[in-house]
Amino acid sequence: MGFLSRIGGIIILFWFLGFMFNIGGQMIHWLLVIAAIVLIVDMISEKRRRT
């Protein structure tokens, strides 16, 4: 598991906690978007490293 995947997972965890306890507001949703982008970039770069 790459470094970016770990960061993305942590951000998704924080988003889920914020969603559960209704804290953070819009910032939590931006973190989720950033986490999704980071995970996608990590998956794309992982495929390039294999080939």
HELIX and SHEET records of a PDB file:
HELIX    1   1 PHE A    3  PHE A   21  1                                  19    
HELIX    2   2 GLN A   26  ARG A   50  1                                  25    
END                                                                             
